[in-house]
Every structure is written in C-alpha cells, then in structure tokens.
C-alpha cells in the first residue's frame, strides 16, 4: 500500500511537472510574441517619424540648394549692376536665413517627436512589464492552488484506499 501511495504521488508529481512545463512554455511563447509585436510597433513609429522628417528636410534643402544656384547665376548676369546686385543678395540672404530657420525648426520638431516617442515607448514598456508581472503572479497563484488541491485529493484518495 505504501509503495502504491508513493507511486500515486510520483505520478501526480510527474503530471504536475508536465502541466507546469506546458503552461510555462505557452506563457513564454505568448510573452515573446507580445514583446516582438511591441518592438515592431516601436520600430515602425520611429521609421515613420524619420521618413517624415527626411522628406521635409530634403524638400527644404533642395529649395535652399536651388536658391544658392540662382544666386550664383544672378551674380554672373548682374555683375555690372552693383546696386541691383546688393538688393538681390539681401533678398536671397533673408530667404536663406528663413530656410535655415525652417531647417532648425524641423530639426527641433524631429528631436521633440523622438523624445515624445521615447517617453511614450517607455510608458508602454512599463505598462507591458507590469501586465506581465501581474500575469505571472496570477499564474503562480493558480498553479500553487491547483497543485495543492490535486495533492490534497491524491492524499485523500491514498488514505481512503489505505483505510479501506
């Protein structure tokens, strides 16, 4: 009887161990999938922000480059008209200054967007970690309770079989 009781306990232990391994494997797989999706979303957000910035930067930079080319052409054509040339330089200098201001603003917006994105992603990471911790805590409690209940049922069954 004692040998059978030990075999029953060993079977129950092996079954619990297999159940625990399956459950742990499933939980890890789910967590890995959540993390992979999370990182993909963050990379997508960063790529989109960088792409938008690059597009805007290139447009302004091309305008600025075109303005510089126009300035050079006008300088060659208006070499004999000194007063007119001064006015054109002043105008182009102002335009280039505005382009530089625009580039600076775009850069500041890009940096601010990255900072906000980092802050958002940090918050998302914290929330995800808290959720995972809670899930693990609930999993631990459920497994302990199930294990205790099954062990109690096994002990009762073994005691009943020994008493009868």
N, C-alpha and C positions, 0 to 999 in steps of 0.2 A: 504494500500500500504506500509506504513512504517513497519507494522507488517510483511508483506511478505518479505520486504527488510531485516529486521532483521533475519527472518527465513532462507533466502538465505545465508546471511553472516554466520549464525550459522552452516548451512550445509557445507558451503565451509570450515569453520574453522575446523569442525569435520573431514571432508575428508582429509584436510591437516595434521591434527594431526595424523590420522590413517596412512597416507602415510609416515609421518615423523617417526612414531614408527616402521613401517615395514622396512623402509630404514635403520634406526639406528640399529635395530635388525640384519638385514642382514650384515651391516658393522661390527658390533661387532662379529658376528659369523665368518666372513671371517678373521678378525684380530686375533681372538682366534686360528683359525686353522693355520694361518701363524706363530704365536708365538709357538704353540705346535710343529709344524714341525721344527722350528728353534731350540728349546730346544732339541728335539730328535736328530737332527744332531750334536749339540754340545756334547751331552752325548755319541753318537756313536763315535765321534772323540776322546774324552777323553778315552773311554773304549778301543778303538783300540790302542792308544798310550800306555796305561798302560799295555795292554795284550802283546804288542811287547816288552816292557821293561821287564816285568816279565819273559817272555820266554828267553830273552837273559841273564837276571840276573841268572835265575835258571841254565842255561847251564854252565855259567862260575862258579857259586857257586858249582855245582856238580863236575866240574873239579877240583876246589880248594879243595873240600872235599875229592875227590879221591886222590889228591896229598898228602894231610895230612895223609890219611890212608896208602899210600905207604911209606911215610916217617917213620911211626911208625913200619911197617913191616921190612923195611930195617934196622932200628936201632936195632931191636931184632936179625936179622940174622948176622949183621956185627959188633956185639959187640966187637969181638976180633981184628978187623982190624981198628984201630983207625985212621990211615991216610986216608984210603979209606972212612971211615965214615965222616971225616971232608969235603972231596970233595963232597960227596953226600949232606951233609947239605947245603953247599954253593950253589950247583946247585938248590936244592929244595927251598932254601930261595929266590934265584933270580926268580924262577918260580912263587913262591907265591907273591913276590913283583910285578911281572908283572901282575898276576891275580888281585891283589889289585888295581893296576893302571888301569887295564881294567874295574874293577868294578867302580872305581871313574869316569872314562871317561863315562861309561854307565849312571851313575847317573847324571853327568853333562849334557849329551845329553838329558836325560829324563827331567831334570829341564828346559833346554833350550827349548825343544819341548813343554813343558807345558806353558812356558812363551810366546812362539810364538803363540801357540794355543789360549791362553788367549787374546793376542793382536789382533789376527785375529777375535776372537769371539766378542771382544769389538767393533772392527770396523764394524763387521756385525750387531751388535746390534744398533750402532749409525746409520748406513745406513737404517736399518729397521725402527727405530723410526722416522727418517727424512721422509721416504716414507709414514709412517702412518700419520705424521703431514701434509704432503702435500695432502694426500688423504682426510683427514678430512677438510682441508681448502677448497679444491675444492668442497667437498660435501656441506659444509656450503654455499659457494657462489652459487652453483647450486640450492640448496633448497631455499635460500633467493630470488634468481631471479625468480624461478618458483612460489614461493609464491606471490611475488609482481605482477607478470604477471597475475596470477589467480585472485588475489584480484582486480586488475585493471579491468579485464574482468568482474568480478562479479559486481563491482561498475558501470561499463558502462551499463551492462545489466539491473541492477536495475534502473539506471537513465533513460534508454531508456523506460523501462516498466512504470516508473512513468510519463514520459513525454508523452507517447502515450496513 
